[in-house]
Amino acid sequence: MEIQLWREILSPYELAVKELVEKFNHLIREHRERGLYSPIEQVTGRVKSVTSILEKMKRKEIPFEELEDQVEDIAGVRIICQFVEDIQRVADLIAHRSDMEIKCEKDYITHMKESGYRSYHLVIYYQVETINGPKKLQAEIQIRTMAMNFWATIEHSLQYKYKTNIPPHVKERLSKAADAIIALDHEMSSVRSEIMNAQNSSLIQRNLVMDILSNIENLYQKSNKREVEKIQTEFYRIYASNDLQQLKRFHQQLDIIAEGYRAQAVTSEMEE
């Protein structure tokens, strides 16, 4: 097979991965900009290499003419969550999207693989626009926690090294490590509310600070410089106190001041 043909085959999948990764990253940004907890922590994507595709076709005896139907993971997206509970939330988000159609689900969390592998897989249909028009293709989305991903990364490296012949003593240690990962995820879930509260407070503080600094910059252009310097000094004092409620009150007061100057500016423009 000519190299150019492989490029033609894989090009739409490369576009799909770029679009899907960007869409999930946009979801993260939307949650955080609105002060909401994002069930998605991180997103990565890849297009399966030609070598990996050929190996899979050989292993599963897939003829070339059935390549795109039978190999469901040419395009792959991996979504990392902090907690096990977030995995179903992400799956639900995907299920309710109009631009992604779920073909099938594979729950390796409830039904863990014998090796100890745990992850939640969705195979979706996704449409991209190409030079030849729209193309509907398949993509696999893996959803897992950070702990699950750590174990899976190590296991994948060992599979690559030993192919299908991982030594028994290594398999045993991998199994024990998988048990430890389950225990870690369970422990993280037990303190989930405390962790989320802390993260939400940090996110709220960051958004408040950005908004306050933006208001101060705007006031600097429209009002008395000494007054703005006093406001800025007060902001730094409150910020140093690490008191979120006080920071919220300062933000509200500054909003009122900023609105007053905006109203003055509109009035001046109307008088002119």
N, C-alpha and C positions, 0 to 999 in steps of 0.2 A: 504493500500500500504506500502511495506517495505521501510525503510529509504535508504537502499542501492540502490534501484531503482531510487529514487529521486536524489541521488548523481550521478548516471550514466547519468541521463537526464540533470542535470544542469552543469556537468563538462565541456562539450564543450562550453557552454555559458560563463562560467568563463574564459576560454581560449580566447574566442572571445573578451570579454570586455578588458582583459589585452592587447591583441594585438592592438585593435582599439585605446585605450587610448594612448599607446606608439606611434602609427603611427601619431596621431594628435599632440602629444607633439613633435615628431620629426619635423613635419611641422612648429611648432612654432620656434624651434631651427634653422631650415633652413632659415626661413625668417630673424631672428635676426642676424645670423652669416653673412648673405649677406647684412646686413644693410637695410633690407626691413621692412616695416610695416606689422605686422602679424594681420590678421583679427580675429584670434583666440587668446583670452586672457588666457583662462583656460579650462581644460578638466577634467571631472570626469566620473566614470562609476560604474555600479552596476549590479548585477544579482538579479532579482526579488525573494523575499522570497517565500518559499513554501506556507505560509499562504496567501500572496497576490495573488499568482497564483490560489489557491483554491477558494478564494473569487471572483476573476474575472471569473473563470469557472462557479461558482454557479450563479453569477449575469447575465452572458450572456448565461447560459445554454449550456456550451461547454462540450461535452463528452470527456472522457480522451483520447480516440484514436485520437482526433483532436486537442489535446493540442498544439503541436508545430506548427500546421498550423494556428490555430485561435488566439493564444496568441502571438502577434507580439513583445511584449516588455519584454520578459524574459531577454534578454540582453539589457541594456540601457546605452547610452552614452550621456552626457550633455556637450555641447560646449557653453562657455560663451564668448560673444563679448562685446566690449566697446560701439559700435554704432549700431543703427538699420541697417544702410547701409552695415555693415559688414556681416549681416546674409545671404544675397543673395550671397555675395562673397564666403562664406563658403559652401553654398549649391552648388554653381557652381564648387568649388574645388572637392567636393565629387562626383558630377555628372561626372567629367572627369577622375576619377580614374578607373583603370582597375581591382582593387581588391575589389571593392564595386559596387553592382548593385542596383539601386534604384527601389523598388517595388511600392511605392506610396509616396505622399507628402500631408501634412496637414498644411495649412497656417492659424494658429490661430492669426496671426498679422493683416492681411487684414480682416479676418473674426473672430474677437474676440469672445470668448465664453461669454455667458450671465453673467457668474460670474465675468468677467473682466480678465480672464486668457488670456495671450498672449504668444505665442511661435511658432516656426516653427519646424514641425516634419517631419523627413524622416524615412521611414521603408526601410531597405536595406537587401539584401542577402549578406552573407559573409561566406567564406569557411575557415574552420579550419582543421588541420591535427590531427587525433586522433589515438589511438592504433588500432582502427578498420578501419582506412583509412580516406579519406576526408569526411567531413560532411558540407553540405551547410545549414546554419541556418539563422534565421531572427534576426535583431537587430533594435532597435528604437534609432534614434539620435535626440535629442532635441537641437535646436539652439536658443539662446535668449540673450538679453542684461543683464548686471549686475542688472539693475533696474527691469527688468521683472523677473529675477530669485529671487530677494528679495521678490517681491510680491507673486510669486508662492510658495516659501518656507513657508511663513506665511499662505497662503490659504491652503496648504497641511496639515499643523499642525492642523488647525481648522477643516478640513474635518476628520482628524483622531480622533479628540476629539469629534466632534458632529455627526460623521458618515454622514448621508445625511440630518440631521436636524439642520443646522446652523440657529440660531435665526435671525429673520428679521432685528433687529437693527445691528447685526454683519455683515450681508450681505450688508446692506446699507453702512456701514463704509468701507467695503472691496471694494465696487463699487467706492466710493469716492477716496480711495487709488489708485485704478486702473487708475482713471482719472489723478491723480497726477503723476503716473508713466509714462503715455503717455506724459504729459507735460514735465517731466524731460528728457525723451529720445529725445523729440523734441528740447529742449534747448541744450542738449549735441550735437546734430547734427548741430545746428547753429554755434557752435564754434569748429566743428570737425577739420577743416584744421589747426587752431591754435594749438589745442592739439596735432595733429599728427606731426606738425612741431617741437614742443617742444620735443616730445618723440623720434622722429627720430634724432634730434640733440644729445640727451642724449645717444642714442644707438650708433651713430657714434663716439661720444667721448669715450664711453666705449671700443669699438673695437680698436680705435686708441691707447688708453692707454695700452691695453693688448698687442698689437703688439709692441709698443715702449718698454715696460718692457721686452718682450721676446728678442728683439734685444739687449737691454742693458745687459741682462744676458749672451747672446751668445758672445758679445764683451768682457765681463769680462773674459771669458775663453781664448780669443785669442789675446787680445791687451794689451796695457799699462794700468795698473790699475788706475793711476792718471788721464789719459785721460778719462777713463770710468766714474770716479768720477765726473769730470767736466761736462760730458754729462748728468749724472744723476741729478746733481745740476741744470743744465739749464732746464731739463725736469720739475723738481718740480717747478721752477720759472714760467715757461709757464703754467703749470697746474693750479697753484694758480691764474693766471691772468684770467682764465675762458674765454680765447679767442680761439674759435674753429679753426679759420683760421690760427692763429699762431701755434696751435698744429698740424694742417695738414702740414704746411711748415716744422716744426721740424721733423715730421714723415717721410716726403719725404727725407730730408737731412740725417736723420739717416739711412734710407734704402740704400742710396748711400754709406755711410760709411760701413755699414754692408756687402753690396755686394762686396766692395773692399776687405775686409778681407776674405770673402768666396773665392774670386778669388785667393788671395794670398795663401790660404790654398790648393787649387786645384793645383796651380803651384808648390808648395813645394812638394806635393805628387808625381807629375809627375817627378820632378827632382830626387827624391829618387829612 
